[in-house]
Amino acid sequence: MVVKRLCAASLAVALTAALAPVCEAQYSTDWLANSYGSNATRVGSVARSMWVAPEGVIYTSSMWDENEGGIALYQNGQSLGSIGGHGDFQGGAITGNTSSLFVAMQFNSTYGSGKVGRYNRTSRARDLLISVSDTTTERLADVVTGLATAGSLLYASDFPGNRVRVFTTAGVWQRDIGIAGPGALAVDAAGNLWVAQKSAGAVVEFGPNGDKRNTIQLGATARPSSLYFDTQTAQLMIGDSGPDMNIKLYNVAGAPIATGTFGVKGGYLNTATGLKGQVGDKRFTRVAGIGKDSAGNLYVLNNPWGGSWDLGRDGGTDIHAYDGSGYLRWKLQSLNFEGNGAPDPGTDGVLFYGGTHVYAGAAGGTFVANTIDPVTYPSDPRINLADHERGEHFAQVAYVNGHRILVAASQNPDTFYFFHFNPQSGYIAIPDATMPGAAFNTTARVRDGFCLDSKGDIWAGLDKTNVISHYPLTGFDASGQPVWGTPKTTPIPRTISQLTRIIYLPESDTMILAQGITGNTDWTAVGSRVEVYHGWLAGNTGTPNPVITISGANPKSITASGNELFVGYVHTVPNIDAFNLTTGKLDTTFTNSNPNAVYVGNDVDSMYGLRSFQRASGEYVVTKDNYNGSNLVVYRWTPAVAAGTTATAAPVTQAMLASPFVSK
C-alpha cells in the first residue's frame, strides 16, 4: 500500500535533521469488494451466466457493466478483457463451441428482445443474430433463459413462449419442444436435452428427436438455476438456488439416479459449518453457472442475493475454481456495483457493511457474508422486485450495547429500510420496518436528509414538514429488534432554505446540515453551504459555527465522523475533500495515492455513497462507492502523524469473521 505524503517541499527543506519531520497529513488508498483494484484487471460486474471453454477460458454474461463489455473473459484467475458493450446482453444465458459464443441479447430499439447473438471467439465480433422468441418488447425480464450447443445444434429456452427452440449453429430453425417455463439447458453424451423448470423444482429430459423422457423432481422448494453435463464423469450437474444452495449430481445413463452433491447443504445459510449468512469455500449462494475445462477443473458462478432481476444495482460476480479433487484453487469476485461500505463501529471499522454484503480486509478484501435470507424472509425488501426502490445497496450502521442496526437504501432514496441482527441469525439482517411506514407513523417521503447516528437515534427530514424529526432509540426487544420513541421535532433553520442532508454526531453533540441547490427541484443534490451546529441538543439550533463553503463543483455525497466532514462530487472528480468541523477549513483532499493498483473511478453518483468512521487509534476510514470499478475505494487517514509512518488496514482476526457480535 502506497502512502500519499502531503508535506510541502518547502516545509521539508526548512526542517532540520534534528527534528522529526511532521506532515500536515497522510493517507493511503485501497479497495474492497473486487479481486483486483485496477480498471484493466478488475473482475466485471454482475455476471449472471457462464460458459467455460475446454482450454479453461471462462465467459460470463452481464447486462450491467458500465465500464466494459457485457461478456467478460477470464483464465487462471485473471481478466482477458471483454466483448461487446454495456447493455448489449440480457445476462441470463450464454454458451459456446470451439468457434463461437451464443449469448442472449438485451432489448434493443432496432431489433427488440428475444434474440441470441452469435460471436466469433477469435475476432470477438457478432456475426449472426437469431430470433428466438415472439416476445420482442420485453425490457425488464429475461426472455431467453437458457442456451446449449451440441455438435451442429443450438438449443434456446424461450421462456414466455413455453418452448425450447432448436436451431443449427448457423441459425436455421429445426424444431420446437414444448415445455412450460424453460430455463437452463444441458445436452448429455447421448444427445438428450435436459431442461430446468426453475419454479417447478424439476429438470425434464427430452430425447434427440424431442420426445419427452424422464423427469428429475428435486422438490417443491428447489430452484434449478443452472445445468451442466460432465462428460468426464457422465453426470448431470444441477445448480440449486433453493434452500439447499448446492450442486446436485445425477447419473443419467438410464433412469436418473442421484449420486451425490457438491457444496455444503444450505450453502451460506448452513449453521453447522459457519454462521448463517457467512460465505466460504463451498458455502454457495445462488449457483448461476457451472462448467469444467478439459483438465478437470470445476468452475462455479455464484450470485449473492440482492438486487433487481438484472442485478443492475447488485455486485454479483463470484466465481470459484476447484481442481479435480474439489479443492479450491482461486476465486474471482466483483461484489459491488452501485453500493457503499459502512465501517462497522462494533468491530472498530474492521468489517464493512453494504446494504446486502459484509466485507473485511484490504487489497480487495474478504467477502465475509451475504446478509439476505430469502428462505426465512422471502419478502425482504432487498429482494422484493415490487418494492418502491431499486436495489437497497447503501448502508448506514450503528452498534449500540451489543446490538447492530442496519439501515439500507437505494442510490438516491426517499425511503429507508431497517434491519436488526441477533446471534441466532448470524450475519442475516432481519427486516423490521420502513420509513415512511406504519412503524414511524408517517407517509411522508424522506426528502430533506436522513441519519442513523452512532447511538441508534434516527434523524429525518420528512418531505414538506419543514422540521427535523428526531426519533430517539429507547431500547431493544427480546429478539434484538430496536424500538424508537415518539419523534421530537425542530424547525429547519431559516438559513437553510432547502435542507438536503442531515448528519448528527452524538459524541460531540454536533449537527451538520447541508443545503440543497436553491431553486432546484432535485432534492438529491447538495449545494455549497454546510452549517455546523455545536451543542445542538444542548439548545444551539439557530447559530451555526462554522459555516463550510464547498467550492468544488457538484457535491453529491457527504459523511462525517470525529472532527471531519468528507465531501464527494458527481460528474466532476473522484476526489474527496475533508473539512475541519471546528474551523470550517479544508484540511486535505484525497485523490489517489496508489494509482498503479487502485482505480478510483470518476465520481460519486449516489447520495450516501461516502461513509466514514474514526477508529479508536484516531485513524479515519473513509469509503467511496466506485461504480466505475465495481468496487469500494478505501482511504485511511491519520491527521498530523509523523512523516514516514504508514497508514495500514486494521488486522482481520478469525474472531471478527466468525462472529459479527464481537465488540471492539
Secondary structure, DSSP 4 states (H G I P E B T S, - for coil): --EEE---HHHHHHS-TTS--B-S-EEEEEEESBS--STTTPPPS---EEEE-TTS-EEEE-S--TTS-SEEEEETTEEEEEES-TT-EEEEEEEE-SSEEEEEEPPBTTTBSSEEEEEETTT--EEEEEE--S-----SS-SEEEEEEETTEEEEEETTTTEEEEEETTS-EEEEEE-SS---EEE-TTS-EEEEEGGGTEEEEE-TTS-EEEEEE--TT--EEEEEEETTTTEEEEEE-STT-SEEEEE-SSS-EEEEEES-TTGGG-SSSS-TTB-BTTB-SEEEEEEE-TT--EEEEEE-S-S-TT-TTS--EEEEEE-TTS-EEEEEEE--SS---EE-GGGTTSEEE-SSEEEESSTB-EEEEE---TTT-TT-TTT-TTSSSS---EEEEEEETTEEEEEEE-SS-S-EEEEE--GGGTTPPEEEEEESBGGGTB---EEEEEEE-TTS-EEEEETTS-EEEEE-EEEE-TTS-EEE---EEEEPPTT-SSEEEEEEEGGGTEEEEEE--TT---TT---SEEEEEETTTTT--S--SSEEE--SSSEEEEEEETTEEEEEESSS---EEEEETTT--EEEEE--S-TTT----S---STT-EEEEE-TTS-EEEEEEETTTTEEEEEEE-TTPBTT----PPP--HHHHH-TT---
